[in-house]
Amino acid sequence: MSNRNLSIGRSFWLQTSYLRYQAVQELKLRTEPESFLTASPHLGRLPLSMQPLRSLGPAEPLYQERSGEHLSPLVKLTTLLHLTLGLIRYEYGSVRPFHRGAPSARCLYSTELFVLSADRSWLGEEGAYRYDPLLHALERRQEGPVWDALEDALGLSLDGAEGALVLGADCWRIARLYADFAYNLATLEAGHAIAQLNVLASRLGYATTVHERFLDRQLIELLRMNGNAQAPLAVVVLWPQGKAAPAVETERVAPQEIGTRSAVSTRFEQEIGQCAELMSMMEASRLHHREELLLTEEEAFDSVAAHEHSADPCTELTCSAQHGRMPDLVDAIKSRNSGNDSIGLAATGRPIQFAELAGLLRELAAHPDVSELASEVGVYLVAHRVTGLQSGIYQFDLSRPALCPLAVQAEAGRLIERASVVDGKFINFRSLPVAFYFTVDAERALRRHGNRGFQISQMKVGRITHYLCLLAAAHGWFARPLKSYRDAEAEAMLGLSETTKMLAYQLVMGENHTPYLEFDMGL
């Protein structure tokens, strides 16, 4: 199936909305998979250290002190894995007792982390591994050198890198509840995990490069994934800080041979086969030929095109707010709550000051990862109870940075509520100070990346959303990502109905008196 058969991507992008998920036929088979295990065989486990985690500096993502820079390579790797997808807290009696470092829809966690070592310095051996969060250990998937095989899959030289983490999706974990809509959630979730890795890696003395284009079948075989139910989504390469040379294309006659063991079929293949559109899109997104690794020529992204809807001048964000307090990054991650839908955000939000919001937005725009993301992700916000900012709809221009008004709305809280699927008794929308909306130009993404543009765009949206979540934690605010909104109503509210831009994600943010919502980043 061709990555360039764009009719598949267009259909999937348009048809797999939240409302369509609600109307989908009941799946006949809904076998519940194990929360932390996969059915793929492994070659033994390598236990990881459980020693106490060190402070990594304030939660604000731009904080530059690399307090973990001098830790051993194994301790750095252990910290990365544990704080991204490890079990950071257990709450006895909670409806969602297992709390992990990055959020997931209903804590279903389709994201898998795989480790590839460039040499023996990380683990004392070479190989490919899957991170087991329940046992806090690495499962061996391949023994011996694997680095050449990774370079072959990427079509790049990674000379000088220390290792790589591959993010994959075990789709049935989410699909059993959300059917074809699960691919939306799995790719957003992976974006959150990538952003978490980037922030943690920087504190530990690493520079990262994120690769979203690779030859899928080679990674599937290398990691012994079940390609019928699982998919590799991104490769995060770790370099010594300041030594990351730009990766260059490699000339290889043939890929290196890797182990002949293949992943076993699982009972979930039959179940996920019920999700025909998800399966079709996953297969159509895969790259099979080296020439597909290159981007097509594409016109420059017009980051200010939407500003034509407004005759009002944009407000330059020149103010710089001081943090009232800046919790340690590790403490913020460990305090993260995975959400309580019965009570959750029903607490009344308090108004926030525009000076503080402006400071948060400036910090987001200054993040080194965001300049790349801004070329493909649009950021809008609906301000409702922000002291010093008129209630209404704005577009956030990350390049300046500036807020550009699109419409004045005295009852902006009602607009947010009307565009949401979530019952108002669960989320008190009218008391929320601000809601962010993230958009992508679907047609441009498909022309540029082929069908793979869907998962690439979704992961980029997840990344920029996660940086906002961490910034909210630094300010002592809650931040709750949501995918449950009425697509048409929300896009009409933002003036996108007659464009090729589509709404991809929502993030509500604010401040209240409920302690466990303080660092709430659950989906």
C-alpha positions as CSV (number, residue, x, y, z in Angstrom):
1,M,0.0,0.0,0.0
2,S,1.5,3.3,-1.0
3,N,2.2,6.2,1.3
4,R,1.3,8.5,-1.6
5,N,-2.2,7.2,-2.0
6,L,-3.5,10.3,-0.3
7,S,-7.2,9.3,-0.6
8,I,-6.6,7.0,2.3
9,G,-5.1,9.8,4.5
10,R,-7.8,12.3,3.5
11,S,-10.6,9.9,4.3
12,F,-9.1,8.8,7.6
13,W,-8.4,12.4,8.7
14,L,-12.0,13.5,7.9
15,Q,-13.9,10.5,9.1
16,T,-12.3,9.5,12.4
17,S,-13.6,12.3,14.6
18,Y,-14.6,12.0,18.2
19,L,-18.3,12.1,17.3
20,R,-17.9,9.4,14.8
21,Y,-16.1,7.2,17.4
22,Q,-19.2,7.7,19.6
23,A,-21.5,6.4,16.8
24,V,-19.2,3.5,15.7
25,Q,-20.6,0.0,15.9
26,E,-19.8,-1.9,19.0
27,L,-16.8,-4.2,18.5
28,K,-17.7,-7.8,19.0
29,L,-14.4,-8.6,20.5
30,R,-13.0,-6.4,23.3
31,T,-10.4,-8.6,24.9
32,E,-8.6,-6.5,27.6
33,P,-4.8,-6.7,27.1
34,E,-2.3,-6.8,29.9
35,S,-1.5,-3.2,31.0
36,F,2.2,-3.5,30.8
37,L,3.1,-6.7,28.9
38,T,3.2,-7.7,25.3
39,A,3.0,-11.1,23.8
40,S,6.2,-10.8,21.9
41,P,9.0,-13.2,23.1
42,H,12.2,-11.8,24.6
43,L,15.6,-13.1,25.3
44,G,15.7,-12.4,29.0
45,R,15.5,-9.2,31.1
46,L,18.1,-6.7,32.2
47,P,17.1,-5.1,35.6
48,L,17.5,-1.4,36.0
49,S,18.5,0.5,39.1
50,M,15.9,1.7,41.6
51,Q,18.1,4.2,43.4
52,P,16.4,7.5,44.3
53,L,16.1,10.1,41.5
54,R,18.2,13.2,41.7
55,S,16.8,16.7,41.3
56,L,16.7,17.8,37.7
57,G,15.9,21.5,38.2
58,P,12.7,23.5,38.0
59,A,9.7,22.2,35.9
60,E,9.9,25.1,33.5
61,P,11.2,23.4,30.2
62,L,13.7,26.1,29.3
63,Y,15.6,25.8,32.5
64,Q,19.2,25.1,31.3
65,E,21.0,23.7,34.3
66,R,22.0,20.1,33.4
67,S,22.2,18.8,37.0
68,G,22.3,15.2,35.8
69,E,25.0,15.7,33.2
70,H,27.7,13.9,35.2
71,L,25.6,10.8,36.0
72,S,26.7,7.5,34.5
73,P,25.2,6.5,31.2
74,L,23.1,3.7,32.7
75,V,21.7,6.1,35.4
76,K,20.8,8.6,32.7
77,L,19.0,6.0,30.7
78,T,17.2,4.6,33.7
79,T,16.0,8.1,34.6
80,L,14.8,8.8,31.1
81,L,12.8,5.6,30.9
82,H,11.3,5.8,34.4
83,L,10.2,9.4,34.2
84,T,8.7,9.1,30.8
85,L,6.7,5.9,31.0
86,G,7.7,4.3,34.3
87,L,5.3,3.8,37.2
88,I,6.0,6.9,39.3
89,R,3.1,6.5,41.8
90,Y,0.5,4.0,42.9
91,E,-2.8,5.1,44.5
92,Y,-4.6,2.3,46.3
93,G,-8.3,2.4,45.7
94,S,-8.2,4.9,42.8
95,V,-10.1,4.1,39.6
96,R,-6.7,4.7,37.8
97,P,-4.2,3.7,40.4
98,F,-1.0,3.6,38.2
99,H,0.4,7.0,37.5
100,R,3.1,7.3,34.9
101,G,5.3,10.2,33.7
102,A,3.5,11.2,30.5
103,P,-0.3,11.2,30.0
104,S,-2.5,8.7,28.1
105,A,-6.2,8.5,27.2
106,R,-7.8,6.8,30.2
107,C,-4.4,5.6,31.2
108,L,-4.5,2.9,28.5
109,Y,-1.0,3.6,27.4
110,S,-0.4,2.3,23.9
111,T,3.1,3.9,23.8
112,E,6.1,1.5,24.0
113,L,9.7,2.5,24.5
114,F,12.5,0.6,22.9
115,V,16.2,1.1,23.6
116,L,19.0,0.8,21.0
117,S,22.6,1.1,22.2
118,A,25.3,2.4,19.9
119,D,28.0,0.5,21.8
120,R,28.5,-1.2,25.1
121,S,28.8,2.0,27.2
122,W,25.1,2.1,28.2
123,L,24.4,-1.4,29.3
124,G,27.7,-3.3,29.1
125,E,26.3,-5.0,26.0
126,E,24.8,-4.2,22.6
127,G,21.3,-5.0,21.5
128,A,17.7,-3.9,21.1
129,Y,15.4,-3.8,24.2
130,R,11.9,-3.0,25.2
131,Y,11.3,-1.1,28.4
132,D,9.1,-3.0,30.9
133,P,7.6,-0.4,33.2
134,L,6.0,-2.9,35.6
135,L,9.3,-4.6,36.4
136,H,11.4,-1.5,35.6
137,A,13.6,-3.7,33.4
138,L,14.7,-4.0,29.8
139,E,13.6,-7.0,27.7
140,R,16.1,-8.1,25.2
141,R,14.7,-8.2,21.7
142,Q,17.9,-8.5,19.8
143,E,21.4,-9.4,20.9
144,G,24.6,-8.0,19.4
145,P,25.3,-4.9,17.3
146,V,22.1,-3.2,16.0
147,W,23.4,0.4,15.3
148,D,24.0,-0.2,11.6
149,A,20.5,-1.6,11.2
150,L,19.1,1.6,12.8
151,E,21.2,3.8,10.4
152,D,19.9,1.7,7.5
153,A,16.3,2.2,8.6
154,L,16.8,6.0,8.9
155,G,19.0,6.4,5.9
156,L,21.3,8.5,8.0
157,S,24.7,8.4,9.7
158,L,24.5,8.6,13.5
159,D,28.2,8.7,14.1
160,G,28.9,10.1,17.6
161,A,25.5,9.4,19.1
162,E,25.3,7.4,22.3
163,G,22.0,5.6,21.7
164,A,18.4,5.9,20.6
165,L,14.9,5.4,21.9
166,V,12.2,4.2,19.6
167,L,8.6,5.1,20.4
168,G,6.0,2.6,19.2
169,A,2.3,2.1,19.6
170,D,0.5,-1.1,20.7
171,C,-2.8,0.0,19.2
172,W,-5.2,-2.5,20.6
173,R,-4.7,-1.2,24.1
174,I,-6.7,1.9,23.1
175,A,-8.6,0.5,20.2
176,R,-10.6,-1.9,22.3
177,L,-12.5,1.1,23.7
178,Y,-12.1,3.7,20.9
179,A,-12.0,1.6,17.7
180,D,-10.6,3.4,14.7
181,F,-10.4,6.7,16.7
182,A,-7.6,5.1,18.7
183,Y,-4.9,6.0,16.1
184,N,-5.6,9.7,16.9
185,L,-5.0,9.1,20.6
186,A,-2.0,6.8,20.2
187,T,-0.1,9.3,18.0
188,L,-0.9,12.3,20.4
189,E,0.2,10.2,23.3
190,A,3.5,9.4,21.6
191,G,4.0,13.2,21.1
192,H,3.6,13.8,24.8
193,A,6.2,11.1,25.5
194,I,8.7,12.6,22.9
195,A,8.4,16.0,24.6
196,Q,8.9,14.5,28.0
197,L,12.0,12.7,26.7
198,N,13.4,15.9,25.1
199,V,13.1,17.9,28.4
200,L,14.6,15.1,30.5
201,A,17.4,14.4,28.0
202,S,18.4,18.1,28.1
203,R,18.7,18.0,31.9
204,L,20.8,14.9,31.7
205,G,23.3,16.4,29.3
206,Y,22.0,15.1,26.0
207,A,21.0,16.8,22.8
208,T,18.2,15.0,20.9
209,T,17.1,14.7,17.3
210,V,13.6,13.4,16.6
211,H,13.2,11.3,13.4
212,E,9.6,10.6,12.2
213,R,10.6,9.1,8.8
214,F,12.3,5.7,8.5
215,L,11.8,2.3,6.8
216,D,9.1,0.8,9.0
217,R,9.6,-2.8,8.2
218,Q,13.2,-2.7,9.2
219,L,12.4,-1.3,12.6
220,I,9.5,-3.7,13.1
221,E,11.9,-6.6,12.4
222,L,14.7,-5.2,14.5
223,L,12.5,-4.6,17.5
224,R,10.5,-7.9,16.9
225,M,7.2,-6.0,16.9
226,N,4.0,-7.5,15.6
227,G,3.5,-5.4,12.6
228,N,-0.2,-6.3,12.4
229,A,-1.0,-4.7,15.7
230,Q,2.0,-2.5,16.6
231,A,3.7,0.4,14.8
232,P,7.0,2.3,15.3
233,L,6.2,6.0,15.3
234,A,9.4,8.0,16.1
235,V,13.1,7.6,16.8
236,V,14.8,9.9,19.4
237,V,18.6,9.9,19.0
238,L,20.6,10.9,22.0
239,W,23.9,12.9,21.5
240,P,26.4,14.3,23.9
241,Q,25.4,17.9,24.6
242,G,27.0,20.2,22.1
243,K,28.4,17.4,20.0
244,A,25.3,16.5,17.9
245,A,26.6,16.7,14.3
246,P,23.9,17.0,11.7
247,A,22.9,13.6,10.5
248,V,23.8,13.0,6.9
249,E,22.4,10.5,4.3
250,T,24.3,7.3,4.1
251,E,25.2,5.3,1.0
252,R,24.4,1.6,1.8
253,V,24.3,-1.2,-0.7
254,A,22.1,-3.4,1.5
255,P,20.8,-3.3,5.0
256,Q,22.7,-5.3,7.6
257,E,21.3,-8.7,8.5
258,I,19.7,-8.9,11.9
259,G,18.3,-11.7,14.0
260,T,15.9,-14.1,12.3
261,R,13.5,-14.5,15.2
262,S,10.2,-12.9,14.4
263,A,7.5,-11.6,16.7
264,V,4.8,-14.1,17.5
265,S,1.2,-13.5,16.4
266,T,-1.1,-12.5,19.2
267,R,-4.8,-13.0,19.9
268,F,-5.2,-9.2,19.5
269,E,-4.6,-9.5,15.8
270,Q,-8.1,-10.7,15.4
271,E,-9.5,-8.0,17.6
272,I,-7.7,-5.1,16.0
273,G,-8.7,-6.5,12.6
274,Q,-12.2,-5.1,13.5
275,C,-10.7,-1.6,13.1
276,A,-10.4,-1.7,9.3
277,E,-9.8,2.0,8.9
278,L,-7.1,2.1,11.6
279,M,-5.3,-0.9,10.0
280,S,-5.6,0.6,6.5
281,M,-4.2,4.0,7.7
282,M,-1.4,2.4,9.7
283,E,-0.3,0.3,6.7
284,A,-0.6,3.2,4.2
285,S,1.6,5.4,6.4
286,R,4.6,3.0,6.3
287,L,7.6,3.8,4.2
288,H,9.1,1.0,2.2
289,H,11.7,2.6,-0.1
290,R,14.7,4.8,0.6
291,E,13.5,7.6,-1.7
292,E,10.4,8.0,0.5
293,L,12.6,9.2,3.4
294,L,13.1,12.5,1.6
295,L,10.6,15.3,2.0
296,T,8.8,16.6,-1.1
297,E,9.2,20.2,-2.1
298,E,6.7,22.3,-0.3
299,E,5.8,26.0,-0.2
300,A,6.8,27.9,2.9
301,F,4.3,27.8,5.7
302,D,2.3,31.0,6.0
303,S,2.2,31.3,9.8
304,V,0.1,34.5,9.8
305,A,-2.5,33.6,7.2
306,A,-5.3,33.3,9.7
307,H,-4.6,36.8,11.0
308,E,-6.5,38.3,8.0
309,H,-9.8,37.6,9.9
310,S,-9.0,40.4,12.3
311,A,-8.5,44.1,11.7
312,D,-7.2,44.6,15.2
313,P,-3.4,44.8,15.8
314,C,-1.7,41.9,17.5
315,T,-0.5,42.3,21.1
316,E,3.2,41.7,21.4
317,L,4.0,39.7,24.5
318,T,6.7,41.9,25.9
319,C,6.0,41.3,29.6
320,S,8.0,38.8,31.5
321,A,6.3,37.4,34.6
322,Q,8.2,36.1,37.6
323,H,7.2,32.6,38.8
324,G,5.6,32.5,42.2
325,R,7.3,29.2,42.7
326,M,9.1,26.8,40.5
327,P,8.7,23.1,41.6
328,D,11.4,20.6,40.7
329,L,10.8,18.8,37.4
330,V,11.0,15.4,39.0
331,D,8.5,16.5,41.8
332,A,6.1,17.9,39.2
333,I,6.2,14.7,37.1
334,K,5.8,12.5,40.3
335,S,2.8,14.7,41.4
336,R,1.0,14.4,38.0
337,N,-2.5,13.1,38.4
338,S,-3.9,10.8,35.7
339,G,-7.4,12.3,36.0
340,N,-10.6,11.6,37.8
341,D,-13.5,11.8,35.4
342,S,-16.2,11.7,38.2
343,I,-14.8,14.8,40.0
344,G,-11.9,15.9,37.9
345,L,-12.1,19.5,36.8
346,A,-15.5,20.2,38.3
347,A,-13.8,22.4,40.9
348,T,-14.2,26.1,40.1
349,G,-11.3,27.7,38.4
350,R,-9.9,31.1,39.5
351,P,-9.1,34.0,37.1
352,I,-5.5,34.2,36.1
353,Q,-3.4,37.4,35.3
354,F,-2.6,38.2,31.7
355,A,1.0,39.0,32.8
356,E,1.4,35.5,34.0
357,L,-0.2,34.0,30.9
358,A,2.0,36.2,28.7
359,G,5.1,35.0,30.5
360,L,4.1,31.4,30.0
361,L,3.5,32.0,26.2
362,R,6.8,33.7,25.8
363,E,8.5,30.8,27.5
364,L,6.7,28.4,25.1
365,A,7.8,30.5,22.0
366,A,11.4,30.5,23.2
367,H,11.6,26.7,23.6
368,P,14.2,25.4,21.1
369,D,11.9,22.6,19.9
370,V,8.9,24.8,19.3
371,S,10.3,26.8,16.4
372,E,10.2,23.7,14.3
373,L,6.8,22.6,15.6
374,A,5.3,26.1,14.9
375,S,5.8,25.6,11.2
376,E,3.2,22.8,11.2
377,V,1.0,23.5,14.2
378,G,-1.3,26.4,14.7
379,V,-2.1,27.6,18.3
380,Y,-5.3,29.4,19.2
381,L,-6.7,30.2,22.6
382,V,-10.1,31.2,23.9
383,A,-9.6,33.6,26.9
384,H,-12.5,33.7,29.3
385,R,-11.3,34.7,32.8
386,V,-7.9,36.3,32.2
387,T,-7.5,39.6,34.1
388,G,-6.1,42.2,31.8
389,L,-7.1,40.4,28.5
390,Q,-10.4,41.0,26.8
391,S,-12.6,37.9,26.7
392,G,-12.5,36.4,23.2
393,I,-10.7,34.2,20.6
394,Y,-7.0,34.7,19.7
395,Q,-4.4,33.2,17.5
396,F,-1.0,32.9,19.1
397,D,1.8,33.8,16.7
398,L,4.8,31.8,18.0
399,S,7.3,33.6,15.7
400,R,6.9,37.1,17.2
401,P,5.5,36.1,19.9
402,A,2.1,37.9,19.8
403,L,-1.6,37.3,20.5
404,C,-3.7,38.3,17.5
405,P,-7.4,38.8,18.2
406,L,-9.9,37.1,16.0
407,A,-13.2,37.8,17.8
408,V,-14.4,39.4,21.0
409,Q,-16.7,37.1,22.9
410,A,-18.1,38.2,26.3
411,E,-19.3,34.7,27.0
412,A,-16.3,32.8,25.8
413,G,-16.8,30.1,28.5
414,R,-20.1,29.2,26.9
415,L,-18.4,28.9,23.5
416,I,-15.9,26.4,25.0
417,E,-18.7,24.4,26.6
418,R,-20.8,24.4,23.5
419,A,-18.0,23.0,21.4
420,S,-17.2,20.2,23.9
421,V,-18.6,16.7,24.1
422,V,-17.7,16.4,27.8
423,D,-20.6,17.0,30.1
424,G,-20.4,20.3,32.0
425,K,-20.8,18.5,35.3
426,F,-17.4,16.9,34.7
427,I,-15.6,20.0,33.5
428,N,-16.7,23.4,34.7
429,F,-15.9,25.2,31.4
430,R,-17.5,28.5,32.3
431,S,-15.1,28.9,35.2
432,L,-11.9,28.0,33.2
433,P,-9.6,30.9,32.5
434,V,-8.3,29.7,29.1
435,A,-8.6,26.9,26.6
436,F,-6.0,26.3,23.9
437,Y,-6.8,24.7,20.5
438,F,-4.1,23.2,18.2
439,T,-4.6,22.9,14.5
440,V,-2.8,21.4,11.5
441,D,-3.2,22.0,7.8
442,A,-4.2,18.5,6.8
443,E,-3.8,18.9,3.1
444,R,-0.4,20.5,3.4
445,A,0.8,17.7,5.7
446,L,-0.4,15.0,3.3
447,R,1.2,16.7,0.3
448,R,4.5,17.0,2.2
449,H,4.7,13.7,4.1
450,G,2.2,11.5,2.3
451,N,-0.2,9.5,4.5
452,R,2.5,9.6,7.1
453,G,1.6,13.2,7.5
454,F,-1.2,12.3,9.9
455,Q,0.9,10.6,12.5
456,I,3.7,13.2,12.1
457,S,1.3,16.1,12.6
458,Q,-0.4,14.4,15.6
459,M,2.9,13.8,17.3
460,K,4.0,17.4,16.8
461,V,0.7,18.6,18.3
462,G,1.3,16.3,21.3
463,R,4.8,17.7,21.8
464,I,3.8,21.3,21.8
465,T,0.8,20.5,24.1
466,H,3.1,18.7,26.5
467,Y,5.5,21.7,26.8
468,L,2.5,23.8,27.7
469,C,1.5,21.2,30.4
470,L,5.0,21.5,31.9
471,L,4.9,25.3,31.8
472,A,1.6,25.2,33.6
473,A,3.1,23.0,36.2
474,A,5.9,25.5,36.7
475,H,3.3,28.2,37.3
476,G,1.4,26.0,39.7
477,W,-1.6,25.6,37.3
478,F,-3.4,22.6,36.1
479,A,-3.5,21.6,32.4
480,R,-5.8,19.0,31.0
481,P,-5.5,17.9,27.3
482,L,-8.8,16.9,25.8
483,K,-9.8,15.2,22.5
484,S,-13.5,15.1,23.2
485,Y,-14.9,18.1,21.3
486,R,-17.3,18.7,18.5
487,D,-15.0,19.1,15.5
488,A,-17.3,21.2,13.3
489,E,-18.5,23.6,16.1
490,A,-14.9,24.1,17.4
491,E,-13.5,24.8,13.9
492,A,-16.3,27.2,13.2
493,M,-15.6,29.0,16.5
494,L,-12.0,29.4,15.3
495,G,-12.9,30.5,11.8
496,L,-11.5,27.4,10.1
497,S,-14.6,26.0,8.4
498,E,-13.6,27.2,4.9
499,T,-9.9,26.3,5.2
500,T,-7.8,23.1,5.0
501,K,-6.9,23.5,8.7
502,M,-8.3,21.0,11.1
503,L,-8.6,21.0,14.9
504,A,-6.3,18.3,16.4
505,Y,-6.3,18.9,20.2
506,Q,-7.6,21.0,23.1
507,L,-5.9,21.9,26.3
508,V,-7.8,23.6,29.2
509,M,-5.7,25.4,31.8
510,G,-6.1,27.4,34.9
511,E,-5.8,27.5,38.7
512,N,-8.0,26.2,41.5
513,H,-7.9,25.1,45.1
514,T,-8.0,21.4,44.5
515,P,-4.5,20.1,45.3
516,Y,-4.5,16.9,43.2
517,L,-5.3,19.0,40.1
518,E,-2.2,21.1,40.6
519,F,-0.1,19.2,38.0
520,D,-3.0,17.4,36.3
521,M,-1.9,16.3,32.8
522,G,-4.2,13.4,32.2
523,L,-5.9,12.9,28.9
